[in-house]
Amino acid sequence: MGHAVRLMAPNRGHAPFFVVILLLVASAFLPAHAAGKDPKASKSSAPNSAPGKANSVIATVVTDGALVLSAPDLDASPIAQLAQGKKIRVSKKTTSGEVKFHKAAVRGRVGYIANFDIRIGSGPDETSGGAGDSGKDGAGDAAAKRKAKARKEAAKRRMSERSEPIYFARFVGIVGGVSEFKEDISGVDASASMPFYGLKVTGPDVIFGGPVVDFNFLLHYGAPTYYDALSAIKPTGFVLITDALFLLPVGNGHNTTGYVGVGPMLMLSQFTVMNAGGKKDLTEFNLGADFALGVATRIDKVALRVEAKYFLEKQSYKGLFASLQLQF
């Protein structure tokens, strides 16, 4: 600017003429380059803007009830649901990833629709797809059909797994109940009812391949009440029972079954008592057998079970248990 001032300073009478020329030149460039912006750049779409016609095509919805999602993710919240045959404008480009999405403008909102839910091209009555779209219809159609077929087959597999009879399905969950517990203690009625709780896994192939097995971990924390009379302080300890029952169905249905079970069991108990002889740690480990009679029902993927059990080791005792499990 200092150089321009020196050029204009010798002849101030021509200053208005140079000012007019400068204004005309500036007015020619400012609309296109104001703030350093290219006028073409203003047409580029922002991440959440609708795809422009130059970068989009007309597509036909091939899945009835197809969802337009708020993000390119199958778990994203839906913003619209479209009927089969609906024509919408979508972006030519797709997102990356295992499931590809097109950006779509629907009802004034911008979202994403899965590639397998649409067919590029609106068919013979297309009015705004442009001549350049027709060449892609075949490839887009074939890709959409392959994706739709794969999606349907996956859905069928999931439905098939879910629709297995309850007896042949696999479940895992929690179990709880009340059981007797007995010991051979001279001069004492060593029998008490105690709450147990733990983990239950049921079904084929849950431990080893082959039969349907019911596997239980049952825990009681604390000592049986009959130790109160044998200890100067509050006795402590636990009882752990684990078993693996082979189940046989009785009146098996699709979502309801009765069953009987038989299998080995292990019982581990450890109690601490204090008497005149001092502190004593009483530990016992017994191998035995377990018998069960139960019923189960399934609601969607949740199974409810009620069963009576008969434990047989050094002593024999009975229990009643209920469980809540999820299919996996």
Secondary structure, 3 states (H helix, E strand, C coil): CHHHHHHHCCCHHHHHHHHHHHHHHHHHHHHHHHHHCCCCHHHCCCCCCCCCHHHEEEEEECCCCEEEECCCCCCCCEEEEECCCCEEEEEEEECCCCCCEEEEEECCEEEEEEHHHEEEECCCCCCCCCHHHHHHHHHHHHHHHHHHHHHHHHHHHHHHHHCCCHHHCCEEEEEEEEEEEECCCCCCCCEEEEEEEEEEEEEECCCCCCCEEEEEEEEEECCCHHHHHHCCCCCEEEEEEEEEEEEEEECCCCCEEEEEEEEEEEEEEEEEEEECCEEEEEEEEEEEEEEEEEEEEEECCEEEEEEEEEEECCCEEEEEEEEEEEEC
